[in-house]
Amino acid sequence: MTSPSAVSRRTVAKGVAWSAPAVVLAASAPSIAASPGDCYVFDMWSSNGRQPINNNRDQISGTVRYSPNNHQDCIADKNQPYPYDIKITVTLDPSVYTGAFTYSGPGTATGSGNVVTITLPFAGQRPGFSNQWNLYATTLSGVTKEQAKFKASIKAISYPKAKWKIIEPHNEWMKNRTTLSYDY
């Protein structure tokens, strides 16, 4: 018989079983947060002004740039290649857009409803490299460029170890601009 103050092997085994998965998960989770010596500066902005809507097609374009060396304040070797691709979403307001689109630019674009996810190829690229993308979104019948203005929301959603800054000046085709998003 064991004394009341003694801890049984079964109790110890239960404690290990409960704590082990948490320790494994914490140890295996990749760090996404930027840390000194291990981050990369990016900027994004709308590339073109509002074009007329022709045949119910609105051109939405943007640029994402791995910013030049003078903005790489968080990596020791300011010419390091970026090791990942970047993903952005374009959310199309259903009061203006049907959800149908075509894509022109580097990488790929996939859609689900009125949300388009664009994967831009940045892996292996050095500072100064940029990707310009063009999305041709189908509008509802009779929509004008004025009605479509600021009805597409662009947002960076996957950017491991990236630090975002606004480097390019603001233009009249962007509203609600943050370092990671804007309305076009």
C-alpha positions as CSV (number, residue, x, y, z in Angstrom):
1,M,0.0,0.0,0.0
2,T,1.3,3.5,-0.8
3,S,1.2,6.4,1.6
4,P,-1.1,9.3,0.8
5,S,1.8,11.6,0.2
6,A,3.5,9.3,-2.4
7,V,3.0,10.0,-6.1
8,S,2.2,7.0,-8.1
9,R,3.8,6.1,-11.5
10,R,0.4,6.3,-13.1
11,T,-0.1,9.9,-11.9
12,V,3.4,10.9,-13.2
13,A,2.6,9.2,-16.5
14,K,-0.7,11.1,-16.8
15,G,1.1,14.4,-16.2
16,V,3.7,13.6,-18.8
17,A,1.1,12.6,-21.3
18,W,-0.7,15.9,-20.8
19,S,2.4,18.1,-20.9
20,A,4.3,16.4,-23.7
21,P,2.1,17.5,-26.6
22,A,2.2,21.1,-25.5
23,V,5.9,21.1,-25.3
24,V,6.2,19.5,-28.8
25,L,3.8,21.9,-30.3
26,A,5.6,24.9,-28.8
27,A,9.0,23.7,-30.0
28,S,7.9,22.9,-33.5
29,A,5.9,26.1,-34.3
30,P,7.8,28.2,-36.9
31,S,8.6,31.7,-35.9
32,I,6.9,34.2,-38.2
33,A,7.6,37.3,-36.2
34,A,10.5,39.4,-37.5
35,S,13.5,39.5,-35.2
36,P,16.6,41.6,-35.6
37,G,18.9,40.1,-38.2
38,D,16.1,38.1,-39.8
39,C,13.4,40.2,-41.5
40,Y,12.9,41.7,-44.9
41,V,11.2,45.0,-45.8
42,F,8.3,45.1,-48.3
43,D,6.1,47.8,-49.7
44,M,2.9,47.6,-51.8
45,W,0.8,50.1,-53.7
46,S,-1.7,50.5,-56.6
47,S,0.2,50.6,-59.9
48,N,-2.3,52.2,-62.3
49,G,-5.0,54.8,-62.1
50,R,-8.6,53.9,-62.5
51,Q,-9.2,52.9,-66.1
52,P,-12.6,53.1,-67.8
53,I,-14.6,49.9,-67.3
54,N,-15.0,48.3,-70.7
55,N,-17.4,45.4,-71.4
56,N,-18.0,45.0,-67.7
57,R,-14.2,44.5,-67.0
58,D,-12.4,46.6,-64.4
59,Q,-8.6,46.6,-64.3
60,I,-7.3,46.4,-60.8
61,S,-3.5,46.4,-60.5
62,G,-0.9,46.6,-57.9
63,T,2.8,46.3,-57.1
64,V,4.6,44.5,-54.3
65,R,8.3,45.2,-53.9
66,Y,11.1,43.7,-51.8
67,S,12.3,47.1,-50.9
68,P,15.8,48.4,-51.8
69,N,18.8,48.1,-49.5
70,N,18.4,51.5,-47.8
71,H,15.2,50.2,-46.2
72,Q,16.6,46.9,-45.0
73,D,17.2,48.0,-41.5
74,C,16.6,44.6,-39.9
75,I,19.1,42.3,-41.8
76,A,22.8,42.5,-41.4
77,D,23.6,41.6,-45.1
78,K,21.3,44.0,-46.8
79,N,21.4,42.1,-50.1
80,Q,19.9,38.8,-48.7
81,P,17.4,37.0,-51.0
82,Y,13.9,36.7,-49.7
83,P,13.2,32.9,-49.1
84,Y,9.3,32.9,-49.5
85,D,6.5,33.8,-51.9
86,I,4.0,36.4,-50.8
87,K,0.3,36.1,-50.9
88,I,-2.2,38.9,-51.2
89,T,-6.0,38.9,-51.5
90,V,-8.2,41.1,-53.5
91,T,-11.7,41.2,-52.0
92,L,-14.3,42.4,-54.6
93,D,-17.4,44.1,-53.3
94,P,-20.4,42.1,-54.5
95,S,-22.5,45.3,-55.0
96,V,-20.1,46.0,-57.9
97,Y,-18.4,42.7,-59.0
98,T,-19.7,39.3,-60.0
99,G,-16.7,37.4,-58.7
100,A,-15.5,36.4,-62.2
101,F,-12.0,37.5,-63.1
102,T,-8.9,36.9,-65.3
103,Y,-5.4,37.4,-64.1
104,S,-2.3,38.8,-65.8
105,G,1.0,38.9,-64.0
106,P,3.6,36.7,-62.3
107,G,2.5,33.8,-60.1
108,T,-1.0,32.5,-59.8
109,A,-4.5,33.7,-58.9
110,T,-7.3,31.6,-57.5
111,G,-10.8,32.7,-56.6
112,S,-13.4,31.7,-54.2
113,G,-16.6,33.8,-54.4
114,N,-15.5,37.4,-54.5
115,V,-12.1,36.8,-52.9
116,V,-9.1,36.3,-55.2
117,T,-5.8,35.0,-53.7
118,I,-2.7,36.0,-55.6
119,T,0.6,34.2,-55.0
120,L,3.6,36.4,-56.0
121,P,6.9,34.6,-56.7
122,F,9.5,36.3,-54.4
123,A,11.4,33.2,-53.2
124,G,15.1,33.7,-54.0
125,Q,14.8,37.4,-55.1
126,R,17.0,40.2,-53.9
127,P,16.1,43.7,-52.7
128,G,14.7,45.9,-55.4
129,F,12.7,43.0,-57.0
130,S,9.0,43.8,-57.6
131,N,6.0,42.0,-59.0
132,Q,3.3,44.0,-60.7
133,W,-0.1,42.2,-61.0
134,N,-3.3,42.9,-63.0
135,L,-6.7,41.5,-62.1
136,Y,-9.5,42.0,-64.6
137,A,-12.6,41.7,-62.5
138,T,-16.1,41.4,-64.1
139,T,-18.5,44.1,-62.9
140,L,-22.3,44.1,-62.8
141,S,-23.9,45.6,-65.9
142,G,-23.7,49.4,-66.1
143,V,-21.1,49.9,-63.3
144,T,-18.8,52.9,-64.0
145,K,-15.2,53.5,-62.8
146,E,-16.5,56.0,-60.3
147,Q,-18.9,53.5,-58.8
148,A,-16.1,50.9,-58.6
149,K,-13.7,53.2,-56.9
150,F,-12.5,51.8,-53.6
151,K,-14.7,48.7,-53.9
152,A,-11.7,46.3,-54.2
153,S,-9.7,45.7,-51.0
154,I,-6.1,44.5,-51.4
155,K,-4.4,42.9,-48.4
156,A,-1.1,41.0,-47.8
157,I,-2.0,37.8,-46.0
158,S,1.1,35.5,-46.1
159,Y,4.5,37.1,-45.8
160,P,6.9,35.1,-43.4
161,K,9.5,37.3,-41.7
162,A,8.4,40.4,-43.8
163,K,8.3,43.8,-42.3
164,W,6.1,46.3,-44.2
165,K,6.7,50.0,-44.7
166,I,5.0,52.6,-46.8
167,I,7.9,53.7,-49.1
168,E,6.1,54.7,-52.3
169,P,4.0,57.8,-51.9
170,H,0.2,57.7,-51.5
171,N,-1.8,58.2,-54.7
172,E,-5.4,59.1,-55.3
173,W,-6.3,55.5,-56.3
174,M,-5.8,54.2,-52.7
175,K,-8.0,54.8,-49.7
176,N,-7.7,53.4,-46.1
177,R,-4.0,52.6,-46.8
178,T,-2.0,50.8,-44.2
179,T,1.3,49.1,-44.6
180,L,-0.5,45.8,-45.3
181,S,-3.6,46.9,-47.2
182,Y,-5.5,49.5,-49.2
183,D,-8.8,50.0,-51.0
184,Y,-8.6,50.6,-54.7
